[in-house]
Amino acid sequence: MTGHSPRASRAVVVGGGLAGVTAALRLADAGIDVTLLEGRPRLGGLAFSFRRGDLSVDNGQHVYLRCCTAYRGFLDRIGGAHLAPLQDRLDVPVLDVGRAAGPRLGRLRRTGLPVPLHLAGGLAAYPHLSPAEKAGVARAALALGRLDPADPALDGIDFATWLRRQGQSPRTVEALWDLVGVATLNATAPNASAALAAKVFKTGLLSEPGAADIGWAAVPLGDLHDTLARKALASAGVRIRLRTRVDSVTRAEDGRWAVGTDGERFEADTVVLAVPQGDTHRLLPDGALDDPDRLLDLTDAPILNVHVVYDRRVLRRPFFAALGSPVQWVFDRTASSGLRGGGQYLAVSQSAAQDEIDLPVAELRRRYLPELERLLPAARGAGIRDFFVTRERTATFAPVPGVGRLRPGTRTRAPGLHLAGAWTATGWPATMEGAVRSGSTAADAALRALGRPHEHPLQEAA
């Protein structure tokens, strides 16, 4: 830890999601006096848990990949890496129920061979594409490897257009590119920036053999992003104020910052705004950004989760993806939820859910229970102990073509005021990885501005 000046520099972090928690930890580790303000009664932002009877329910299914080095570093920092293990090797069961000949199970898998050979065997054995389509995928993957995700021209076109130029068939888009892309980008190929898609596929599939190995929490997300995060912050000396909504961020005549809440005022040498883009727009002082209204053009995309508790076991895998069905991905949440008395709890994760996000629960029940029976024969005749829905209407920013020019960097024109959040210019789509990276970047910029650069042991993850 670096030495203290006569008066320790003070920081206020506004927002207790992954970006804000990361920034607060980074600043505190550098010896800054940090206060974290969060309007909700908990930390974790949109990656949180709640109680429903005896169940611990995640608001949505969150996964990460081995290439998510910043999020993995965050888990290490809060002492939670062992609670969110990674697969030893990428293996995604993909069940196609749209075939006239009947359901067929395939796998997206990798081997231990070097890139790109690590995927060759799995692609060759993938039954949901024809030999010609598989050859086309290989050619498109080579073309992807030559792309620069930071190219503004690439951000200006949609991923479907780029895929068509590479000769990808509609079936290939459905059975491979959208299977992965919808889950990671929260958009179908026609609605996704080709630059963000290139970032996902280059990093996840073409950077190193294990980059796309999947990890997920074996405990409720709140155990990680709230309980363990709160413990780590407290140990680092961060003051945490929950249920504290920030009303104003203003600069005093002496150049310091004043952060106003209902009846309280917090003074700081530096402020990190780690809240959604709409709240950031509301709180930004005049002149802090050249064109603050562009934040309002960063629209949101929803994610819907359908939760079903059966009276018996109907799925013997931890998760699978579906083709030929409205269902996208299904996860077994039985153990992590604390479900007792037998049965099985499945979470159906539906990204890019604009058409369904506002449907009544009864309509979603009529739509999804028969689909799960079609996918899982063991569910036919099984009793339904519980059925409920969680909706995140503002789950992510919409990764539409041209979104890159709307995403601001961490620095503002106001000295000492920095921005964080997965929606800022991280180069990543709206993921837990992007959120953590933004928090690290904001903290590092704040420390440099304070003359307190700090070499963190997880620097390579920033």
Helices and strands as residue ranges (DSSP letters): E 10-14, H 18-29, E 33-37, E 49-52, E 55-58, E 63-65, H 69-78, G 81-83, E 91-96, E 104-109, G 117-119, H 120-125, H 131-145, H 152-155, H 159-165, H 170-172, I 173-177, H 178-185, G 189-191, H 194-206, E 214-216, H 221-222, I 223-228, H 229-235, E 239-241, E 246-251, E 257-261, E 264-268, E 270-273, H 277-283, G 292-297, E 300-310, E 319-323, E 329-332, H 334-337, E 344-350, H 361-375, G 377-379, E 384-397, G 403-406, E 417-419, H 432-449, G 459-461
